[in-house]
Amino acid sequence: MIKSVWWVVLLLVLLVLPVGGVAGADDEEALAVIAKPKKAPRVPWITDLNWEEIKDLAHDRDQPILIDFTATWCGPCKLLDVMVFTEKPVIKMLSNVVTFQADIDDPRHQDLKKALNIEVVPTIVWLNKRGEEIDRFRSYVSSVQFIDIVEGWQNNNTIDRVLSQRQLASPQDPAVLLDVARRQAERGNDRQAEVLYRRIMNLRHEADPRVVARGMLGLAQAEYELGQEESARHLARQVAQMYTRPDVSDDIAQYRAEGMVEVALFQEKIDDTMGMLATYRSLAETNRTDVLALHGFARAAIKAGVELKAATRSAIRAVVFSDNDPDVISTLAECYYWRGMYGKAVKWQKKAVGEAPHTKIYQERLALYEQAKSGDPHGMRGAPEGKS
């Protein structure tokens, strides 16, 4: 009974501490291994079968196959996992589908990755029961978009066919223009995407605020691909402000977390580290249990070389609420490394490798931290050069 009460007290302490709050080293270690949040329902991904076994299963069940190509270190993959694959309508829609999740770093899936020409993650592939590809899309989409796409697939319509029909019926609908623009961008047609995104901006006064926000972020992405980096940076920060201003509409507020993580991931892509830090900080201060925000703040602080103690505390909270996500654990280890605490860095990185043994970047970091520890076992020389 006493032990149970102690766990509750520790979790309450974790909840009330702000992102930059104070916690002792002993509390950090205890919180990271004791508190275990309840897992949310999610799509029941099959991860322990090989591709031939998946095809046999699909044939036996007479069901199509959905493959989620993912990676533990992939930000948009985590956003899909948290914002889409936990939604009840999505789970229900995929109940009669063989859902297969393949980590691209896992040697078991290298032949499949090569056969399907998977170049980026996330990539979602729809196949018939014989394992023949019907259609695919890349990058993050909202749960509403995901449901529309899968509904089209289940009715034997590809994404392009559905978009063509929608565009023919409503050529000036901003939501339709947004989906068409994203599809163009996915295919590398950045100039065409830019034109469509600008049309959305011209229709912004009659469009759903969320469509406007996502259209503006899409325009930022198109500008970046066309070499307009400063414009892209400015547009992304404008979108972040749209989600955080005090008078934000209810239409935007209910998608704040999803939208801001999308912005922050883009800011990371274009190396706007301080913009990324500000976006994640704002989100983490709004929701102290948001794993994506807590983890993102820690990663941004590491990149910027600032607030490393606060980053460590944020990473610890993220480890707890993610139920030991290997990438979050690896970020916690990196926090300790840049603070010169090599023993802890090695300890946590070993845990990350144990959780995802096939991920090469985790193994490389462990080797780096072990080398640092062997040269300075007690951390007497302080942090490695390059971070404050």
ChimeraX attribute file (.defattr): number of C-alpha atoms within 10 A of each C-alpha:
attribute: neighborCount
match mode: 1-to-1
recipient: residues
	/A:1	5
	/A:2	6
	/A:3	8
	/A:4	8
	/A:5	10
	/A:6	12
	/A:7	16
	/A:8	13
	/A:9	12
	/A:10	16
	/A:11	18
	/A:12	12
	/A:13	14
	/A:14	23
	/A:15	14
	/A:16	10
	/A:17	15
	/A:18	17
	/A:19	23
	/A:20	16
	/A:21	12
	/A:22	11
	/A:23	14
	/A:24	8
	/A:25	10
	/A:26	8
	/A:27	12
	/A:28	16
	/A:29	12
	/A:30	12
	/A:31	20
	/A:32	19
	/A:33	13
	/A:34	14
	/A:35	19
	/A:36	16
	/A:37	11
	/A:38	9
	/A:39	10
	/A:40	9
	/A:41	11
	/A:42	16
	/A:43	19
	/A:44	15
	/A:45	15
	/A:46	14
	/A:47	12
	/A:48	12
	/A:49	14
	/A:50	14
	/A:51	16
	/A:52	11
	/A:53	11
	/A:54	21
	/A:55	22
	/A:56	14
	/A:57	18
	/A:58	22
	/A:59	17
	/A:60	10
	/A:61	13
	/A:62	15
	/A:63	19
	/A:64	25
	/A:65	27
	/A:66	23
	/A:67	18
	/A:68	22
	/A:69	23
	/A:70	23
	/A:71	22
	/A:72	17
	/A:73	17
	/A:74	14
	/A:75	24
	/A:76	21
	/A:77	20
	/A:78	19
	/A:79	20
	/A:80	21
	/A:81	16
	/A:82	17
	/A:83	17
	/A:84	24
	/A:85	22
	/A:86	18
	/A:87	17
	/A:88	14
	/A:89	14
	/A:90	18
	/A:91	17
	/A:92	12
	/A:93	14
	/A:94	20
	/A:95	13
	/A:96	14
	/A:97	19
	/A:98	25
	/A:99	22
	/A:100	21
	/A:101	19
	/A:102	24
	/A:103	21
	/A:104	23
	/A:105	19
	/A:106	14
	/A:107	12
	/A:108	16
	/A:109	16
	/A:110	14
	/A:111	11
	/A:112	16
	/A:113	17
	/A:114	10
	/A:115	9
	/A:116	11
	/A:117	9
	/A:118	17
	/A:119	12
	/A:120	13
	/A:121	20
	/A:122	23
	/A:123	17
	/A:124	18
	/A:125	19
	/A:126	23
	/A:127	20
	/A:128	19
	/A:129	22
	/A:130	16
	/A:131	18
	/A:132	13
	/A:133	15
	/A:134	15
	/A:135	16
	/A:136	16
	/A:137	17
	/A:138	20
	/A:139	16
	/A:140	22
	/A:141	19
	/A:142	15
	/A:143	18
	/A:144	12
	/A:145	13
	/A:146	17
	/A:147	18
	/A:148	14
	/A:149	22
	/A:150	19
	/A:151	16
	/A:152	17
	/A:153	19
	/A:154	14
	/A:155	9
	/A:156	12
	/A:157	16
	/A:158	19
	/A:159	20
	/A:160	14
	/A:161	12
	/A:162	16
	/A:163	19
	/A:164	15
	/A:165	11
	/A:166	17
	/A:167	17
	/A:168	11
	/A:169	11
	/A:170	13
	/A:171	12
	/A:172	13
	/A:173	15
	/A:174	24
	/A:175	20
	/A:176	21
	/A:177	25
	/A:178	22
	/A:179	22
	/A:180	22
	/A:181	27
	/A:182	27
	/A:183	18
	/A:184	17
	/A:185	20
	/A:186	14
	/A:187	12
	/A:188	13
	/A:189	15
	/A:190	21
	/A:191	16
	/A:192	14
	/A:193	27
	/A:194	24
	/A:195	15
	/A:196	24
	/A:197	28
	/A:198	17
	/A:199	16
	/A:200	28
	/A:201	19
	/A:202	13
	/A:203	15
	/A:204	17
	/A:205	10
	/A:206	12
	/A:207	15
	/A:208	14
	/A:209	17
	/A:210	20
	/A:211	21
	/A:212	25
	/A:213	24
	/A:214	21
	/A:215	28
	/A:216	23
	/A:217	25
	/A:218	26
	/A:219	28
	/A:220	29
	/A:221	28
	/A:222	26
	/A:223	21
	/A:224	19
	/A:225	18
	/A:226	13
	/A:227	11
	/A:228	13
	/A:229	18
	/A:230	13
	/A:231	14
	/A:232	26
	/A:233	21
	/A:234	13
	/A:235	21
	/A:236	28
	/A:237	20
	/A:238	16
	/A:239	21
	/A:240	25
	/A:241	14
	/A:242	22
	/A:243	25
	/A:244	17
	/A:245	10
	/A:246	9
	/A:247	9
	/A:248	14
	/A:249	13
	/A:250	10
	/A:251	12
	/A:252	19
	/A:253	18
	/A:254	12
	/A:255	14
	/A:256	20
	/A:257	22
	/A:258	19
	/A:259	21
	/A:260	24
	/A:261	22
	/A:262	22
	/A:263	28
	/A:264	27
	/A:265	20
	/A:266	24
	/A:267	24
	/A:268	20
	/A:269	13
	/A:270	17
	/A:271	15
	/A:272	22
	/A:273	20
	/A:274	15
	/A:275	21
	/A:276	30
	/A:277	24
	/A:278	17
	/A:279	26
	/A:280	29
	/A:281	21
	/A:282	16
	/A:283	23
	/A:284	23
	/A:285	15
	/A:286	15
	/A:287	15
	/A:288	20
	/A:289	18
	/A:290	19
	/A:291	24
	/A:292	23
	/A:293	28
	/A:294	29
	/A:295	27
	/A:296	30
	/A:297	30
	/A:298	33
	/A:299	27
	/A:300	28
	/A:301	26
	/A:302	22
	/A:303	16
	/A:304	18
	/A:305	16
	/A:306	15
	/A:307	16
	/A:308	23
	/A:309	19
	/A:310	20
	/A:311	28
	/A:312	28
	/A:313	26
	/A:314	30
	/A:315	30
	/A:316	28
	/A:317	29
	/A:318	29
	/A:319	27
	/A:320	23
	/A:321	22
	/A:322	22
	/A:323	19
	/A:324	19
	/A:325	18
	/A:326	25
	/A:327	24
	/A:328	29
	/A:329	29
	/A:330	27
	/A:331	27
	/A:332	28
	/A:333	30
	/A:334	29
	/A:335	30
	/A:336	24
	/A:337	26
	/A:338	22
	/A:339	19
	/A:340	25
	/A:341	24
	/A:342	30
	/A:343	21
	/A:344	19
	/A:345	28
	/A:346	25
	/A:347	15
	/A:348	22
	/A:349	29
	/A:350	24
	/A:351	18
	/A:352	25
	/A:353	22
	/A:354	14
	/A:355	16
	/A:356	20
	/A:357	15
	/A:358	16
	/A:359	22
	/A:360	13
	/A:361	13
	/A:362	24
	/A:363	18
	/A:364	12
	/A:365	20
	/A:366	24
	/A:367	15
	/A:368	15
	/A:369	27
	/A:370	19
	/A:371	14
	/A:372	21
	/A:373	20
	/A:374	12
	/A:375	12
	/A:376	16
	/A:377	15
	/A:378	13
	/A:379	18
	/A:380	9
	/A:381	10
	/A:382	15
	/A:383	17
	/A:384	15
	/A:385	8
	/A:386	8
	/A:387	16
	/A:388	14
